[in-house]
Amino acid sequence: MNMMHDQLDAVVVENVLIEPFAEKGEEKQHCFVAAERVDATAKDAFNRLVTFIDDKTK
């Protein structure tokens, strides 16, 4: 995701890198957002993703 974020920045495409576990000093496995039903941090990340997409597609 970091590489994709950097490439999107390089071509001036609006994007947001969301790293909620890093923000909290935690480490989780790849695709942690799939656990959004049982993990509060994953749920927050998923909701942030949905909000970003919703805001950009209205």
CNS distance restraints for C-alpha pairs under 8 A (distance, minus, plus):
assign (resid   1 and name CA) (resid   5 and name CA) 6.02 0.50 0.50
assign (resid   1 and name CA) (resid  17 and name CA) 7.48 0.50 0.50
assign (resid   2 and name CA) (resid   6 and name CA) 6.18 0.50 0.50
assign (resid   2 and name CA) (resid  17 and name CA) 7.35 0.50 0.50
assign (resid   3 and name CA) (resid   7 and name CA) 6.20 0.50 0.50
assign (resid   4 and name CA) (resid   8 and name CA) 6.10 0.50 0.50
assign (resid   5 and name CA) (resid   9 and name CA) 6.15 0.50 0.50
assign (resid   5 and name CA) (resid  15 and name CA) 6.90 0.50 0.50
assign (resid   5 and name CA) (resid  16 and name CA) 7.40 0.50 0.50
assign (resid   5 and name CA) (resid  17 and name CA) 6.34 0.50 0.50
assign (resid   6 and name CA) (resid  10 and name CA) 6.13 0.50 0.50
assign (resid   7 and name CA) (resid  11 and name CA) 6.54 0.50 0.50
assign (resid   8 and name CA) (resid  12 and name CA) 6.07 0.50 0.50
assign (resid   8 and name CA) (resid  13 and name CA) 5.05 0.50 0.50
assign (resid   8 and name CA) (resid  14 and name CA) 7.21 0.50 0.50
assign (resid   8 and name CA) (resid  15 and name CA) 7.00 0.50 0.50
assign (resid   9 and name CA) (resid  13 and name CA) 5.76 0.50 0.50
assign (resid   9 and name CA) (resid  14 and name CA) 7.10 0.50 0.50
assign (resid   9 and name CA) (resid  15 and name CA) 7.45 0.50 0.50
assign (resid  18 and name CA) (resid  45 and name CA) 6.87 0.50 0.50
assign (resid  18 and name CA) (resid  48 and name CA) 8.00 0.50 0.50
assign (resid  18 and name CA) (resid  49 and name CA) 8.00 0.50 0.50
assign (resid  19 and name CA) (resid  23 and name CA) 6.16 0.50 0.50
assign (resid  19 and name CA) (resid  45 and name CA) 7.74 0.50 0.50
assign (resid  20 and name CA) (resid  24 and name CA) 6.43 0.50 0.50
assign (resid  20 and name CA) (resid  41 and name CA) 6.60 0.50 0.50
assign (resid  20 and name CA) (resid  42 and name CA) 7.68 0.50 0.50
assign (resid  20 and name CA) (resid  44 and name CA) 7.86 0.50 0.50
assign (resid  20 and name CA) (resid  45 and name CA) 6.22 0.50 0.50
assign (resid  21 and name CA) (resid  25 and name CA) 6.05 0.50 0.50
assign (resid  21 and name CA) (resid  26 and name CA) 4.74 0.50 0.50
assign (resid  21 and name CA) (resid  27 and name CA) 5.82 0.50 0.50
assign (resid  21 and name CA) (resid  28 and name CA) 6.82 0.50 0.50
assign (resid  21 and name CA) (resid  41 and name CA) 6.98 0.50 0.50
assign (resid  22 and name CA) (resid  26 and name CA) 5.44 0.50 0.50
assign (resid  22 and name CA) (resid  27 and name CA) 6.48 0.50 0.50
assign (resid  28 and name CA) (resid  32 and name CA) 6.39 0.50 0.50
assign (resid  32 and name CA) (resid  36 and name CA) 7.62 0.50 0.50
assign (resid  32 and name CA) (resid  42 and name CA) 6.25 0.50 0.50
assign (resid  33 and name CA) (resid  42 and name CA) 4.75 0.50 0.50
assign (resid  33 and name CA) (resid  43 and name CA) 6.85 0.50 0.50
assign (resid  33 and name CA) (resid  45 and name CA) 6.75 0.50 0.50
assign (resid  33 and name CA) (resid  46 and name CA) 6.04 0.50 0.50
assign (resid  34 and name CA) (resid  42 and name CA) 7.45 0.50 0.50
assign (resid  35 and name CA) (resid  39 and name CA) 5.79 0.50 0.50
assign (resid  35 and name CA) (resid  42 and name CA) 6.10 0.50 0.50
assign (resid  35 and name CA) (resid  43 and name CA) 7.44 0.50 0.50
assign (resid  36 and name CA) (resid  40 and name CA) 6.73 0.50 0.50
assign (resid  36 and name CA) (resid  41 and name CA) 7.54 0.50 0.50
assign (resid  36 and name CA) (resid  42 and name CA) 4.61 0.50 0.50
assign (resid  36 and name CA) (resid  43 and name CA) 4.03 0.50 0.50
assign (resid  36 and name CA) (resid  44 and name CA) 7.72 0.50 0.50
assign (resid  36 and name CA) (resid  46 and name CA) 6.72 0.50 0.50
assign (resid  37 and name CA) (resid  42 and name CA) 7.99 0.50 0.50
assign (resid  37 and name CA) (resid  43 and name CA) 6.55 0.50 0.50
assign (resid  38 and name CA) (resid  43 and name CA) 7.84 0.50 0.50
assign (resid  39 and name CA) (resid  43 and name CA) 6.15 0.50 0.50
assign (resid  40 and name CA) (resid  44 and name CA) 6.19 0.50 0.50
assign (resid  41 and name CA) (resid  45 and name CA) 6.28 0.50 0.50
assign (resid  42 and name CA) (resid  46 and name CA) 6.13 0.50 0.50
assign (resid  43 and name CA) (resid  47 and name CA) 6.11 0.50 0.50
assign (resid  44 and name CA) (resid  48 and name CA) 6.16 0.50 0.50
assign (resid  45 and name CA) (resid  49 and name CA) 6.23 0.50 0.50
assign (resid  46 and name CA) (resid  50 and name CA) 6.24 0.50 0.50
assign (resid  47 and name CA) (resid  51 and name CA) 6.05 0.50 0.50
assign (resid  48 and name CA) (resid  52 and name CA) 6.17 0.50 0.50
assign (resid  49 and name CA) (resid  53 and name CA) 6.30 0.50 0.50
assign (resid  50 and name CA) (resid  54 and name CA) 5.92 0.50 0.50
assign (resid  51 and name CA) (resid  55 and name CA) 5.97 0.50 0.50
assign (resid  52 and name CA) (resid  56 and name CA) 6.26 0.50 0.50
assign (resid  53 and name CA) (resid  57 and name CA) 6.13 0.50 0.50
assign (resid  54 and name CA) (resid  58 and name CA) 6.33 0.50 0.50
